[in-house]
C-alpha cells in the first residue's frame, strides 16, 4: 500500500478534489453577500480617500495660526486614514479571493482540514477560508 492512501482525507482541498458543499442557489446567495460587502468596502475606501484629499488641501489654510501640536495631530489623523484605507483594501482582497473560490467550486471548504465550513460561519464571515475547528487550532499555537 502506498503512503498516499492514508492521507487521502487530509490536506488542502486542491489535493483531494473535493468540491464545494453548497448548491448553485446557496453559492449565488454567498456571491451576492460578498458583492454587497465588497461594494460597502469600496465606498468606504472612496470616502476615506476623500477625507485624505480634504486634509491635504486644508493643510496650509491656517498658516498664520500654525502650531506644532496642531500639525502633529493633523499628521496623526492622516496616518490613521491611510491605515484605514490599507485595511479596507486588504479586506477587498479577501472578498475577491472568496469570489474566486466560488468560481473554482472550492468555496466553503476549510483550507486546513478540507472539510466544509458551516453555513452559519460563512454568513458571519463570508470570506473565511477556515472552519471554526481550524481557527481554534490556529489560536492554540
N, C-alpha and C positions, 0 to 999 in steps of 0.2 A: 504494500500500500504506500502511496506517496504521502508526503507531509501536507500537500495541498488539501486533501480531504478533511483533515482535522481543523483547518482554518476556514472552511468554506462559508461559515456563517459569521465570520468576524471581519473586521477591516472596513474599508470605506465602501460605500455603495457602488463606486465605479468598478470595484473588483468583483463584486458578486452579482452584478447585472440586475439588481432589484430596482424596480420602478416605483414611482410614487403610489402611495396607498389611497390616493384621492381620486374621485370620479372627475370627469371633464367639468361637470357643473360646480363641484367644490373648488376645483382649480380656478375656474373663472371667478368665483367668489373671492378667492385669495388674490388673484391678479388685480381685481378691482379694488380690494382693500389696500394692497401695496401701492397701486397707482394713486389712490387717494392720499396715502401717507407721503408719497413722493411729491405730489402736487403741493401739499402743505409745506413740505420741507423746502421746495424750490421757491415758494412765495416768501418764506421766512428768510432765505438767503438773499433774495432781492431786497427785502425790507432792511436787513442788516447792512447790505452794501449801500443802500440809500442813506442810512444813518452815518456810515463811514464817509461818504461823499460830503454830506452836510457838515460833519465835524471838521473835515479838512477845509471846506470853504469858509467856515467861521473861525478858523484858527487865527487869522490875522485881523479879525474885525475889532478886537479890543486891544490894540497896540498901546493906547495911552494908559490903560489900566492893567497892564501886564504884571502879573505876579508869578513868581516861580512855583508856588504851591498850586495855583490855577493851571499852569502849564503841565505840571506833573499829573494833576487829576485828569486833565484832558487826554494826556498820553495814555494813562492807565485805562480810561474808558475806551479809547480806540483799540488798545491791545485786547481788551475784553471782547470787543466787537469782532476783531479778527479771529479770535479763538472760537467764538460762537459760529462764525461763518465756516471755519475749518471743521468744526464738529458736525454741522449740518451737511456739509459736503461728504464727510465720511459716512454719515447715515444714508445719504442718497446712494452712495456706492454699495452699501449693504442691501438696500432695496433693489438696486439694479441686479445684483448677484442673485437675489431671490427670484426676480423675474426670469433670469437666465435658467435657473433650476426648474422653473415651471416649464419653460420651453424645451428643456432637455429631458423632462419627465422624471426628475430626481427630487422635486420639491417635496418637503415633508419627511425626508429621511435624515436621520442623525448622521453627521459625518464621522462620529466616533464609534457608535455602536452599530450603525447600519440599519437600525430598527426605526419604525415610524415614530414621528414626533406627534404628540397628542394634538388634536384639533384645537383644544382649549388653549394650549400654549401658543400655537400659531395664530390664533385670534388675538392674543395679547401681544405677541412679538412676531409679526408675520415674516420678518426677515431672518429669524433664528435658524441656525444650522445645527443646533444642539438640543437633544432631548433634556428633560429635567434631570434624568439619571446622569447623563454625561456632564451636565453643568455642575451638579453636586460633586462628582468625582474631580472635576477641574478645581473646584473650591478647596478640596482637601489637600491639594499638592502645593 
